[in-house]
Every structure is written in C-alpha cells, then in structure tokens.
Amino acid sequence: MEVKDSNGALLNDGDSVTLIKDLKLKGSSQVLKRGTVVKKIRLTDDPAEVDCKIGGSAIVLRTEFLKKV
C-alpha cells in the first residue's frame, strides 16, 4: 500500500511531515498551526490517514493536509 502526502511524495513509518493548513481538533479548543512539524508518523490501514503524537496527545491526521519534510 502506498501512502502519499498532498504533493504526491511517498510517506513511510518514522517520517517527519509539516502541516499545510491550520487544523481544529474535534472535541478540543486546540488548533494545530500551519507549518507545525510532526515527527515519527506511523502509517495506518487507511492510506488517507497517519497516526502521530503532538504535545503528548495521540492524533490521526489526514494525508491531504501533510507535506513531507
């Protein structure tokens, strides 16, 4: 299964990515700002989503909002 970011670059476990858009977290007042670097992503069974940790919280991000560093 190939997982690609918003620019079509292949993503792998452990890659670092950057957010390309401000994202509101559901159920929280927290906002993830554009340009935030997320390290050590983990691929999931869904090619459109990746797992990661931001600020100690486990979060699932859509690959359409990510750019490989």
Wavefront OBJ file of the C-alpha trace (Angstrom):
o trace
v 0.000 0.000 0.000
v 1.373 3.413 -0.974
v 0.685 6.404 1.251
v 1.249 9.813 -0.336
v 1.246 13.353 1.039
v -0.512 16.344 -0.555
v 2.299 16.725 -3.128
v 2.428 13.038 -4.083
v 5.616 12.168 -2.149
v 5.642 8.671 -0.627
v 5.382 8.530 3.166
v 6.968 5.844 5.369
v 6.867 4.993 9.083
v 9.072 7.389 11.047
v 8.987 10.233 8.501
v 8.645 13.878 9.518
v 5.876 15.957 7.943
v 4.664 19.565 8.035
v 1.051 20.737 8.259
v -0.028 22.800 5.247
v -3.223 24.172 6.842
v -4.448 25.257 10.295
v -6.464 22.365 11.740
v -9.024 22.484 14.566
v -9.103 19.397 16.776
v -12.554 17.931 17.325
v -13.620 17.909 20.972
v -10.940 20.424 21.927
v -10.275 24.139 21.669
v -6.742 23.421 20.428
v -5.690 24.471 16.913
v -2.713 22.954 15.097
v -0.981 25.765 13.225
v 0.231 25.641 9.632
v 3.937 24.852 9.472
v 3.939 22.628 12.561
v 6.462 19.815 12.124
v 5.246 16.359 13.160
v 7.972 13.756 13.713
v 7.812 9.948 13.681
v 4.474 9.377 11.943
v 3.010 5.870 11.818
v 1.068 4.547 8.841
v -2.405 3.070 9.389
v -4.566 0.599 7.464
v -6.198 3.571 5.712
v -3.871 5.136 3.092
v -5.507 8.551 3.692
v -4.606 8.718 7.414
v -1.486 8.607 9.622
v -1.060 8.334 13.410
v 1.196 10.725 15.294
v 1.778 12.406 18.641
v 1.561 16.172 19.066
v 2.042 17.657 22.504
v 1.725 14.242 24.160
v -1.652 13.523 22.532
v -2.142 10.732 20.000
v -3.805 12.172 16.879
v -4.863 10.838 13.476
v -4.128 13.233 10.603
v -5.348 13.142 7.014
v -2.542 12.912 4.457
v -4.165 15.631 2.318
v -3.027 18.202 4.947
v 0.593 16.984 5.175
v 3.824 17.717 3.298
v 6.933 15.567 3.692
v 9.940 17.415 5.136
l 1 2 3 4 5 6 7 8 9 10 11 12 13 14 15 16 17 18 19 20 21 22 23 24 25 26 27 28 29 30 31 32 33 34 35 36 37 38 39 40 41 42 43 44 45 46 47 48 49 50 51 52 53 54 55 56 57 58 59 60 61 62 63 64 65 66 67 68 69
